[in-house]
Amino acid sequence: MDIPQETCYFCGEPIVMVKGAYRKVTGWAQIREQGGTNSLSLMSEPEAWAHPACVDRQRLKKRGMGPHTEPLF
């Protein structure tokens, strides 16, 4: 059986599309009166795939945490 392979959106390394891989989705966010948002993800043909570790690194960067401040747990 051939396993489809793509390239990671962030690091460019090959990624095997199996459990745990992330796929890019589009969506909408509704602003609530109480503050915050209600979000809706729309699944369509995947534009990109990424390794879980690469997604985590991007999430930490957005929060202003560099590699030296990543939590141990």
C-alpha positions in Angstrom: 0.0 0.0 0.0 1.4 3.4 -0.9 1.3 6.0 1.9 0.7 9.5 0.5 3.4 12.0 1.4 3.4 15.7 1.6 6.0 18.3 2.7 5.6 20.0 6.0 4.3 23.6 5.6 6.8 24.9 8.3 10.0 22.9 8.0 9.8 21.5 4.5 10.6 18.0 5.6 8.5 15.1 4.3 5.5 14.2 6.4 3.6 10.9 6.2 -0.1 11.7 6.4 -1.1 9.4 9.3 -2.6 10.0 12.8 -1.2 13.0 14.5 -0.4 15.1 11.4 -2.0 18.5 11.2 -3.9 19.8 8.2 -4.5 23.5 7.4 -8.2 24.5 7.5 -10.2 27.6 6.9 -12.9 29.0 9.2 -14.9 31.8 10.7 -14.9 33.5 14.1 -18.0 35.2 15.6 -17.3 37.9 18.1 -19.4 37.5 21.3 -20.9 40.3 23.4 -19.3 38.8 26.5 -15.9 38.9 24.8 -14.0 36.2 23.0 -15.1 34.4 19.9 -17.0 31.3 18.7 -15.0 29.6 16.1 -16.0 27.3 13.2 -13.5 25.3 11.2 -14.4 24.4 7.6 -13.0 21.2 6.3 -12.2 21.3 2.6 -9.4 19.9 0.4 -6.3 20.3 2.6 -4.0 23.1 1.4 -1.1 22.1 3.6 0.1 19.5 6.2 2.5 19.9 9.2 4.3 17.9 11.8 2.8 18.2 15.3 6.1 19.5 16.7 6.2 22.2 14.0 2.7 23.3 14.9 3.6 23.5 18.6 6.7 25.6 17.8 4.5 28.0 15.8 2.0 28.2 18.6 4.7 29.0 21.1 6.2 31.7 18.8 2.7 33.4 18.5 2.6 33.5 22.4 6.0 35.1 22.5 7.8 32.1 23.9 11.1 31.2 22.3 12.7 27.8 22.2 14.5 28.5 25.5 11.2 29.1 27.4 9.2 26.1 26.1 7.6 24.2 29.0 9.0 20.9 30.0 5.5 19.3 30.5 
